[in-house]
Amino acid sequence: MKQQRILVVEDDRDIQELLRYHLEKYGYQVEGVENGGHVAAAVKKFSPDLILLDLMLPGMDGLEICRMLKGDAGTASIPVIMVTARGEEADIVTGLELGAIDYICKPFRPREVMARVKAGLRRVIEERNSDAVVTYLGMRIDPARHAVIIDAQPVDLSAGEFRLLHYFAKRPGRVFTRDQIIDAVRGDDYSVTDRAVDVQIVGLRRKLGDYGQYVETVRGVGYRMKAIEA
């Protein structure tokens, strides 16, 4: 099996080495970059499967790097996870809107980073086959049959609620802004407003019963399906 490659873009040498240690422990091949201006060359040479990207960098900041990567057809599909000490909601939202799949705030737990990396890499495979059955704990989501089964019992969801659940469950741990959710799951029956997203989330949680707790609100950003730690 091919060893998956992670590019760590981080100017703090201690944090970079900490991430390298844990990533290599989990079997990943790791390359580090400290200057944002060197990222393009590193991506071309290393061909990473995923990038852990700090926002505050010398040379070029993380948001500009994310914009550059997502604007190039050759690198747009590489999952990017922001790793930052900045807590400003605007930066997080901007990064997600630019195409980052998730964010992690410093200080972080190594186990959390590994779970997010694993989920990010899994996303690439899942999105190649969007009609595949998705399983999440005791829940089974079958898009071909438009069916949701929880602990062997069928759950009756509206079309909008089903699209939301399927979208989240395919990418556990990934945070989505309301605008991203609207773009991804809009349909003829879906009113395109932030409020509509919130209403659909409330209805979805209620119908999922105990599983509703796994649809998490990320304050000031949006929503996500709770990551399942290995």
Secondary structure, DSSP 8 states (H G I E B T S, - for coil): ----EEEEE-S-HHHHHHHHHHHHHTT-EEEEE--GGGHHHHHHHH--SEEEEESS-SSS-HHHHHHHHHTSTTTTTS-EEEEES---HHHHHHHHHHT--EEEESS--HHHHHHHHHHHHHHHHHHT-TTS-EEETTEEEETTTTEEEETTEE----HHHHHHHHHHHTSTT--EEHHHHHHHH--TT---SHHHHHHHHHHHHHHHGGGGGGEEEETTTEEEE-----
